[in-house]
């Protein structure tokens, strides 16, 4: 696969809690220079990054991150605030405890509330696959498909494991035609990135792909 096709699917990501503005600024510059899909950064940097990037590249941010157990009202407020600050894409974490309690309607309503707060911006729903059973993953494919969200996303990258090929394949078999897939967490090679895309992933959440491309160019 053409490296540029891989880069065009990358949400170039920096979500470490100790990240500085200088590091975020570099992520923004690299994401724009290499033709990425977006930069995915902490909410506190969204306004500054949006001002820095202008229309060069969409800014993505995370809400309810990384544990997902904020209340629905807080998640909706986070999303609305991020949009007001210039975010064009929102990655939300679902309430994993609700999954374990089979509170499917609550999860659906929460995603719908956040989607409404996004005011038309792209919403990706992080389900944290490493904490789920196969049956729970399949059920969440249905819920995300019914919710009006744009993407189902595998992982935060902050739990026990990240994206797997098996999960993307499972998603592809159970999501509705209106939902895209984002693989995130632990994508550490161009070969892995290419395979995720070949399996049907539309986005890749990773901090490593641009570093690898720079190494190859060097």
C-alpha positions in Angstrom: 0.0 0.0 0.0 1.1 3.5 -0.7 2.5 5.2 2.4 0.5 8.3 1.7 -2.7 6.3 1.8 -1.7 5.0 5.2 -0.9 8.6 6.4 -4.2 9.9 5.1 -6.0 7.5 7.5 -3.9 8.4 10.6 -5.3 10.4 13.5 -1.8 11.6 14.6 -2.1 11.3 18.3 -0.5 12.7 21.5 -2.5 12.1 24.6 0.1 11.6 27.3 -0.8 13.6 30.4 2.6 15.3 30.6 2.4 16.6 27.0 3.5 20.2 26.5 2.3 22.8 24.1 5.6 22.6 22.2 5.0 18.8 21.7 1.4 19.4 20.7 2.5 22.1 18.2 5.0 19.7 16.7 2.3 17.0 16.3 0.1 19.6 14.5 2.9 20.6 12.2 3.8 17.0 11.4 0.1 16.0 10.9 -0.4 18.8 8.4 2.9 18.2 6.6 2.4 14.5 6.2 -1.3 14.7 5.1 -2.9 13.0 8.1 -6.6 12.7 8.7 -6.4 14.7 11.9 -4.4 15.4 15.1 -5.9 13.8 18.2 -4.9 15.8 21.3 -6.1 16.6 24.9 -9.1 18.9 25.2 -7.1 21.7 27.0 -5.0 22.2 23.8 -7.8 22.2 21.3 -8.3 26.0 21.0 -4.6 26.7 20.6 -4.2 23.9 18.1 -7.2 25.0 16.1 -5.8 28.5 15.9 -2.4 27.2 14.9 -3.7 24.9 12.2 -6.5 27.0 10.7 -8.0 25.0 7.9 -4.8 22.9 7.3 -6.0 19.9 9.3 -8.9 18.9 11.6 -8.4 18.8 15.3 -9.7 15.8 17.2 -10.0 15.5 20.9 -11.2 13.0 23.5 -13.9 13.1 26.1 -14.7 10.9 29.1 -11.1 9.9 28.6 -9.6 7.4 29.4 -12.0 5.6 31.8 -15.4 6.5 30.4 -17.1 6.8 33.8 -18.0 10.5 33.7 -21.7 11.2 33.7 -23.5 11.7 30.5 -24.1 15.4 31.3 -20.4 15.9 31.8 -19.5 14.1 28.6 -22.0 16.2 26.6 -20.6 19.4 28.1 -17.1 18.3 27.3 -18.1 17.7 23.7 -19.9 21.0 23.4 -16.9 22.8 24.9 -14.5 21.1 22.5 -16.6 22.0 19.5 -16.8 25.6 20.7 -13.0 25.6 20.9 -12.6 24.4 17.4 -12.6 20.6 17.5 -14.0 19.0 14.4 -13.9 15.4 15.6 -14.7 13.9 19.0 -13.6 10.5 20.4 -15.7 9.6 23.4 -15.2 6.7 25.8 -18.3 4.7 26.7 -19.1 3.6 30.3 -17.6 0.1 30.5 -19.4 -0.6 33.8 -22.7 -0.1 32.0 -21.6 -2.7 29.5 -21.0 -5.2 32.2 -24.3 -4.4 33.8 -26.0 -4.7 30.4 -27.4 -1.1 30.6 -27.7 -1.0 26.8 -30.3 1.7 26.6 -28.3 4.0 28.9 -25.3 3.5 26.6 -27.3 4.3 23.6 -28.8 7.4 25.1 -25.4 8.6 26.2 -23.9 8.3 22.7 -26.9 10.1 21.3 -26.6 12.9 23.8 -22.9 13.3 23.0 -23.7 13.2 19.2 -26.2 16.0 19.7 -23.6 18.0 21.6 -21.2 17.6 18.7 -23.4 19.8 16.5 -22.7 17.9 13.3 -19.0 17.1 14.0 -17.6 13.6 13.6 -18.2 11.4 16.7 -16.1 8.2 17.3 -17.2 5.9 20.1 -14.3 4.1 22.0 -15.5 0.8 23.3 -12.2 -0.5 24.9 -12.3 -3.9 23.3 -9.6 -5.4 25.6 -12.1 -5.2 28.5 -15.0 -6.8 26.6 -16.3 -10.3 25.7 -17.0 -11.2 22.1 -20.8 -10.9 22.8 -20.3 -7.4 24.3 -18.4 -6.3 21.3 -21.1 -7.5 18.9 -23.8 -5.8 21.0 -21.9 -2.5 21.0 -21.6 -2.7 17.2 -25.4 -2.7 17.1 -25.7 0.1 19.6 -23.1 2.3 17.9 -24.8 1.7 14.6 -28.2 2.7 16.0 -26.9 5.8 17.8 -26.0 8.0 14.8 -22.3 8.0 15.7 -19.8 8.0 12.8 -17.2 5.6 14.0 -16.7 2.7 16.4 -13.2 2.8 17.8 -11.3 -0.1 19.4 -9.3 1.4 22.3 -8.0 4.3 24.2 -4.5 3.1 24.2 -4.4 3.5 28.0 -5.9 0.1 29.1 -4.5 -3.4 29.0 -4.2 -3.7 25.3 -4.9 -1.9 22.0 -6.4 -2.7 18.6 -6.3 -6.3 17.2 -6.9 -7.5 13.7 -9.5 -9.9 15.1 -11.5 -7.0 16.6 -11.6 -5.0 13.4 -12.7 -8.1 11.5 -15.4 -8.7 14.1 -16.6 -5.1 13.8 -16.7 -5.3 10.0 -19.1 -8.2 10.3 -21.5 -6.5 12.7 -21.6 -2.7 12.2 -24.2 -1.0 10.1 -23.4 0.5 6.7 -23.4 4.0 8.3 -20.5 3.3 10.7 -16.8 3.4 10.0 -14.0 1.8 12.1 -11.0 3.2 13.9 -8.2 1.0 15.1 -6.2 2.6 17.9 -3.6 1.5 20.5 -0.4 -0.4 19.8 -0.1 0.2 16.1 3.6 0.0 15.9 4.6 -0.8 12.2 3.6 0.2 8.7 2.8 -3.5 8.0 0.3 -3.5 10.9 -1.2 -0.2 9.7 -1.6 -1.6 6.2 -3.3 -4.8 7.5 -5.7 -2.8 9.6 -6.7 -0.8 6.6 -7.0 -3.9 4.4 -9.4 -5.4 7.0 -11.6 -2.4 6.6 -10.4 0.2 9.2 -11.0 3.7 8.0 -8.9 5.5 10.6 -5.8 4.6 12.6 -5.1 6.2 16.0 -1.3 6.2 16.5 1.6 8.3 17.5 4.2 6.1 15.7 3.4 6.1 12.0 4.9 9.5 11.2 8.1 8.6 13.2 8.4 5.4 11.1 7.9 7.4 7.9 10.5 9.9 8.9 12.9 7.0 9.6 12.3 5.5 6.2 12.8 8.8 4.5 16.1 9.3 6.4 
